[in-house]
Amino acid sequence: MSNYLMQVAYNPEGVAAMIRSPQNRIEAVQPAIERLGGKVHGGWFSLGEYDVVIVASFPDNVSAAAASMIFSAEGAVKTVNTTPLISGEEAVEAMKKSIAIRIQALEGGP
């Protein structure tokens, strides 16, 4: 399973609905994430550009994209930004792979 950072910004109607009926929206979206085969690792309300951030794992990109679509389809969300996350080990592997390709390019290889 891959990890994703999901950043959600509410539109004015969504904020108004939360004020009328306060609830933990992170708990509210957890069942949808789980039905897609995902798992919520943590979620927080935040200040700034995004109102909520969630770290979740999904079995594939399609499931993560489906979660974003579900959140957007509710009509309370202005934007959902979904970012794939990689581990430190994967980052090191990418660094090693990039240097090998760079050396090859500098030597005039294909």
C-alpha positions in Angstrom: 0.0 0.0 0.0 1.2 3.5 -0.8 0.8 6.5 1.5 -0.8 9.8 0.4 -1.1 13.3 1.9 -4.7 14.6 1.3 -5.2 18.3 1.7 -8.7 19.6 1.7 -10.0 23.2 1.5 -13.7 23.8 2.2 -15.8 26.2 0.2 -18.0 28.8 2.1 -21.0 26.5 2.0 -19.0 23.7 3.5 -17.8 25.8 6.3 -21.4 27.1 6.9 -22.6 23.5 7.1 -20.0 22.5 9.6 -20.9 25.5 11.8 -24.6 24.5 11.6 -23.9 20.9 12.5 -20.4 20.5 14.1 -18.7 17.1 13.5 -15.3 15.7 13.1 -15.0 15.5 9.3 -12.0 13.2 9.5 -14.1 10.6 11.3 -16.8 11.1 8.8 -14.7 10.3 5.7 -12.9 7.4 7.3 -15.5 4.8 6.2 -15.3 5.9 2.6 -11.5 5.5 2.7 -11.8 2.1 4.2 -14.3 1.0 1.6 -11.7 1.8 -1.0 -9.3 -0.5 0.7 -7.5 2.4 2.4 -6.5 3.2 6.0 -6.4 6.6 7.7 -3.1 7.0 9.6 -3.9 10.5 10.9 -5.9 13.6 10.2 -5.9 17.1 11.5 -7.7 20.3 11.0 -5.3 23.1 10.0 -5.0 26.8 9.5 -4.0 28.3 6.2 -4.6 27.3 2.6 -6.1 23.9 3.6 -8.7 23.2 6.3 -8.0 19.5 6.8 -5.0 17.3 6.1 -5.1 13.5 6.2 -2.4 10.9 5.8 -3.8 7.7 4.4 -2.7 4.6 2.6 -4.4 3.2 -0.4 -3.8 0.0 -2.4 -3.2 2.0 -5.7 -3.4 5.5 -7.3 -6.9 4.7 -8.7 -8.3 4.2 -5.1 -6.6 7.4 -3.9 -8.1 9.3 -6.9 -11.5 7.9 -6.1 -11.3 9.2 -2.5 -10.5 12.7 -3.9 -13.5 12.5 -6.2 -15.8 11.3 -3.3 -14.7 14.3 -1.2 -15.2 16.7 -4.0 -18.6 15.3 -5.0 -20.1 16.2 -1.6 -20.2 19.8 -2.7 -18.6 21.2 0.5 -15.1 21.1 -0.8 -13.3 23.8 -2.9 -10.2 21.7 -3.6 -8.6 18.4 -2.7 -4.8 18.1 -3.3 -3.6 14.5 -3.1 0.2 13.9 -3.0 1.8 10.5 -3.1 4.4 10.1 -0.4 7.5 8.0 -0.6 9.6 6.5 2.2 13.2 7.6 3.0 14.4 4.3 1.5 12.5 4.9 -1.7 14.0 8.4 -1.9 17.5 7.0 -1.5 16.7 4.5 -4.3 15.5 7.3 -6.5 18.7 9.3 -5.8 20.9 6.3 -6.8 18.9 5.7 -9.9 19.1 9.4 -10.9 22.9 9.6 -10.5 23.3 6.4 -12.6 21.3 8.0 -15.5 23.0 11.3 -15.1 26.5 9.7 -15.4 25.3 7.7 -18.4 24.1 11.0 -20.1 27.3 12.8 -19.3 29.3 10.0 -20.9 27.1 10.3 -24.1 25.2 7.1 -23.5 21.6 6.5 -24.6 
